[in-house]
């Protein structure tokens, strides 16, 4: 047997490129912090920084168990629950199917990052787009994990749980009915409407672990970012600014709705972040919780990449307005429109 040595005459070989992920960066930062504990303690030996650090750690510790539970359930749904199960239980009428899809979100918890590809899969299996979009918007906001997390984040305000449930469910259903009435299939790109194959039986556990791991890394990054912003806001923003928001409800609603889009928090953790903001009226906090799982910075990119830009430019503005309106309606109905 003759072994031919490698030469430079053939085609160039693909070189493996080392990809630095957010997990790698986090591990490096943790190692650096452990090695320089004394220096870190000296830097943090400032009252304002100690307060910010306390708020940051408290938010992360409170939210992390719910975040982990949410991504585990999301991975299990993706791997072990075929999309055609939902299609079989849907009624024949599209308007009634939208209502069933909204209520299905209560029992099928997924984070918003996972619900977008699930909706694409449903569309690929023949489920009407209005029904898939309703489930996409309901599941991250009305599932038990999110509702329990909201109850823990607002221990003295039990009405926030019911108000969030009603506002989010109404948002999902209204958007579904609006799509059923005026939506066009052409607005969704062809590859999102293409039939997709189910998960192979031998790959279910791998799908579960990969989905859960990916969702945890993505959502955990947004949690850390949101906790950092919330901690900074508690320290850097003067208390009288929050007093202004408490006195001007309309301004507070607008600010919190826009903040929900910018922060792009995970639905399992957003309640802990917004609950830590002092002086913001409860209706404005509720609008934050209703808007976030439907429209935020990361979702806008996911909508555009999954369903196409034509879909995103039409869906996002309508979803934002509907979410704000439904959040305010739920606040008026359950919270009385006021509260601190």
N, C-alpha and C positions, 0 to 999 in steps of 0.2 A: 504494500500500500504506500502510495506516495502522498506526502503531506505538502500541500502548496502553501508557502508562507504568505502572510498578508503583505500586500504591496499597496502603493499609493495610486496604482493605475485604476482601481475600481472606483465605484461611487463612494462618496464620503459617508462615513457611518454617522448615524444620529447620536449625538452626545447627550448624555443625561444631564439635565440641568437641575441643580439643587434649588428647590423651592422653599422659601422661608415663609412659614404660615404664622397666623396670629398666635397659635399655641406655642410655637418656638419662641416668639418674642416674649410671651407671658412667662415662660419658664426661665428665660434669661433674666428678666426683670426680677423675678422672685429670688433667684440665686444672688443677684447683685444686692438686693435688699438684705438678704440674710448675711452676706459677707460684710456689709457696711452698716450693721445695726446701730452702732454708736453714732455714726454720722447722721443717720436717719433720725435718731432720737433727738439730736441737737437741732436739726432742721425743724422737726415737728414740735419743738418746745416753745410754741407760740399758741396762745389761747385760741385764736381764730382757726389755725391749722388743726389743732386738736379737736375742735368742734367739727370741722369739716371731715376729718378722718373718722370720727365717731359716727357721723351721719352716713358716710360712705360704707363703712363696715356693717352698720346696722341694716341698711337697705339690702346689701348683698346677702347677708346671712338670712334675713327674713325671706327673701325672694328665691334663693337658690333651690330649696327643696321643691317648691312648686314648679320651678323651671325644669328641674331634672324629671319630675313626674310627668310634666307635659310632653317633653321630648320622647320619653319612653313610650307613652301612649301613642304619640304621633308615629313613632317607628313601628309599633305593633299594628296600627291601623294600615299603614302603607304595606307592610309585609304580609299580614295574615287576613286582612279583610278585603275580599275582592270588591272592586268598584261596582260590579253588576248586582251586588246585594242591594245597594241603595236603589238602583234602577228598577228592581223587581217590586219593591214595596211602594213605588211612587204611583199615585193615581193617574188616570188617563188625562184629565184636564190639566193644562199647564198652570193655570192660576192656583189650583188646589195643590199641585205638585210643588209649587214654590213654597207654600205654607208648610208642607211636610218636610221639605229640605231644610227650612229654617229651624224647625223643631228637632230635626235629626242632628243638628249641631250640638244639642244638649248632651247627647249620648256618645258623640264621636269627637272627642277633644283632639284638636290639632293646633299648633301655633300658626300664625299667619304666613310664615315662610313656607310651611309644609302644605297649607291649604291651597295655595296657588297651583302647584303641580298636581294635587289631588283633583282640583277642578278641571284642569286640562285633561287628566286621565278620564274623568267622567264624560267630558265632551267627546273624547275619542271613542268612548264606548256607546255613544248614541244618546246620552242624556241631554235634554234641551239645555242650551246655554244659560237661559234664565234660571233654571233649577241648579245647575252647577255653580253659578255665580252666587246664588243665595246661600248655598252650603259653604262656599268659600268665605263669605263674609260673616256667617253666623258661627261656624265652628270655633274660631279662635276667641270669640267674645262671650259666648253663652255656655261654654262647657263647664262641668263641675269644678275642674281645677282652677279656672279663672275666677269663678264665683266664690269658691272657698278662699282663694288668695285675697279677693276684694274684702271679704268679711274679716279676715285677719288684719288687713291693712287699715280698715276703718272699724275698730272694735266698738266705738261708741255711736256708730251711725249704721244701724242695720238696714235702713232704707236705701243705702247706697247699693246694696247687692240687688235688690229688686229693681231699682231704677236703672242700674247698668244692664240687667237682663232685658228689661222691657225696651230700653233705648236701642240696644244693640240688635235685638231680634227684630224690632220694627225697621231699623236701618237695612238689615239684610233682606227682609221681605219686600220693602218698598223698592229697593234697587232691583230685585228680581222681577217684580211686577212691571216696573218701568222698562226693563229690558224686554219682557214678554210683549209689551205694547209697542215699543218704538225701536228696539234693538234690531240690528241687521247682522246676519251671519258673515257678510263680507267684511265687517269690521274686525273679525278675528282671523289672523293669518292662517294659511292653509295647513302648515305643519302642526298647529295647535288643534285643528279639527280632524287630523288624520287618525285613523284607527291605531290604537296602541295595544301591544301585547301585555298580558298579565305577568305577574311575577312567577317565575318557574318554581315548582315545589322545592327543588333542591337548593334554591338560592334564598329562601325566605329568611333564615336566620342571618345570613350575610346582609340582606336588604335591611333587616331590622337594625342590626348593629351600625351599618353605615349611615342609615337615615338618622338614627338617634344621635350618633357621634357628630354628624354634620350639623344637625339642628342645635345641638348643645354648644358647639363651638361658635356658630353664628349668633344664636340668641344670647349666649353668655357674654360675647363681646359687646352687644348692644346693652345688656344689663349693666356691665361695668361702666360703659360710656354714660348711660343715663344716671347711674348712681353718682358718678363723678360730677356731672352737671348739676344734679340736685344738691349735692354737698356744697358745690361752689355757689349756687344760688342762695343757699341758706346763710352763707358767710359774707359774700360780696355784695349782695343786693340789700340796700338799706331797708329797715323794717317799715319805714313810712311808705315805701313803694308798694308793699303788700297791703298796707292800709288803704292806699288808693284803689287797688283792685277790689278790696272788700267793700268799698263804697260805690264803685261803678261796675255793676254786674255785666253790662254789655261789653265794656272794655275787657273785663276779666275773661269772658267767654271767648272773645276774639283772640286774645293773647294765648290762652290755653289751647285753643283749637290749632293755632299755628304752631305752638310748641309741640303738640302731639305729632305733627307732620315732620318737624325738624329733628326731634329726639329719636324717632323711629325705634321705640322700645318694644320688647316682646310682651305679648298680652299677659303672660304669666307673671310678669314682674312690674308692669306699669303702675299698678295700684299702689305698690310700696313707694315708688318714686314720687308720685303726685301727692300721696298722703303726707309726705314729709315737708311739703311746701306750706309755710305758715301764712295765715291770713287770706288765702285764696278761697272764695265762696264755694260751697259744695256743688252748686249747679255748674260752675266753670270746671271744677275737677271732674264732674261727671261727663261733660262734653269732651274733655281730654281722653277719658277712658272709652268713649264711644267712637271718637274719630280715629284714634290710634290704630286699632286692629283693621280698619278699612282703608285708610289713606295715610301713608307716611312715606318718608324718603326711600326706604328700602323696597316698600311695596310698589311704588311708582316704577322703580327700575325692574322689579319682577314682572309687573303687568306688561311693561313694554317689551321685555325679553321673551315672555311666555306667550302673550296673546297679540303682540304687535303694537306699534306706535299709534296706529289708527284707533285701536281700542283704548289705549291709555289716555289719549288726549280728549276722548269723549267721556270715558268712565270716571276719571279722577275728579274733575270739577263737580260733576253731578253727585258723586259719592260724598264729597266733602260737604256740600250744602245739605244733602239729605241727613248725613250723620249729625251735623250741628243742630238741625231742626228737630230730629228725633231725640237727641240728647236733651235739648231744652224742654221738649214736650214731656219726657219722662221725669225731668227734674220738677216741672210744674205739677205733674200728676202725683208723684210720690213724695218729693221733698218740699213741696209747696213753693218752689221757686226761690227759696232763700237758704239760710243756713251758713254756718262758718265751718 
